[in-house]
Amino acid sequence: PLSIHNIHKSYGSRLVLNDISLELMQGEIFGLIGLNGAGKTTLIKIILDLIKSDKGQVQVFGEATTSTHARRFLSYLPEKF
């Protein structure tokens, strides 16, 4: 259902995500764990197409998340609105 390939993201000179790749298969459960500032929220926002990655691609059920059709499977409840 979720495929992330070679995601890179920087904020200015600060590299936040460096070549992140993962595949989640049907029925798997996955958690993002890390220290504050590790890039967890950045990766989630890239998956949801709320921000753009500098490089790489994300697909949900084989469709790029830049497509509104692909995002119909996703939901997001932020800590702060």
C-alpha positions in Angstrom: 0.0 0.0 0.0 2.9 2.5 0.7 6.1 2.8 -1.3 8.7 5.4 -0.5 11.8 5.6 -2.7 15.0 7.7 -2.2 13.3 10.7 -0.4 15.6 13.7 0.3 14.5 16.9 2.0 16.5 19.9 3.2 15.4 23.1 4.9 18.1 25.5 3.8 21.5 24.0 4.5 20.0 21.5 7.0 19.5 18.0 5.6 16.5 16.4 7.3 15.8 13.3 5.2 18.7 11.6 3.3 17.8 8.8 0.9 14.8 7.3 2.8 13.2 4.3 1.3 10.7 1.8 2.6 7.8 -0.5 1.5 4.8 -1.3 3.5 2.8 -4.4 2.5 -0.8 -5.1 3.0 -1.5 -5.9 6.7 1.8 -4.6 8.1 1.9 -2.2 10.9 4.7 0.4 11.0 5.7 3.1 13.4 8.0 6.1 13.0 10.1 6.5 16.1 12.9 9.0 16.7 14.1 12.0 18.5 12.6 15.5 18.0 13.9 16.9 14.8 14.7 13.5 13.3 12.3 14.1 10.3 9.3 12.0 11.2 6.7 14.8 10.7 8.5 15.9 7.5 8.2 12.4 6.1 4.5 12.2 7.0 3.9 15.5 5.3 5.7 14.4 2.2 3.6 11.2 2.1 0.5 13.4 2.4 1.7 15.8 -0.3 1.6 18.7 2.2 5.2 19.5 1.4 7.4 18.5 -1.6 10.5 16.4 -1.3 13.7 17.6 -2.9 14.1 14.2 -4.5 12.4 10.8 -4.6 8.9 9.5 -4.9 6.0 8.2 -2.8 3.2 6.0 -4.0 0.0 4.8 -2.3 -1.5 1.7 -3.9 0.8 2.3 -6.9 -0.3 5.9 -7.5 1.9 9.0 -6.8 0.6 10.9 -3.8 0.7 14.0 -5.8 -2.6 12.6 -7.3 -5.7 13.5 -5.4 -7.0 10.1 -6.4 -4.2 8.4 -4.4 -4.8 10.5 -1.3 -8.3 9.3 -0.9 -6.9 6.4 1.2 -5.1 8.7 3.6 -6.1 10.7 6.6 -4.1 12.9 8.9 -4.8 14.3 12.4 -2.0 16.8 13.4 -1.1 17.5 17.0 -1.7 21.2 16.3 -3.9 22.7 13.6 
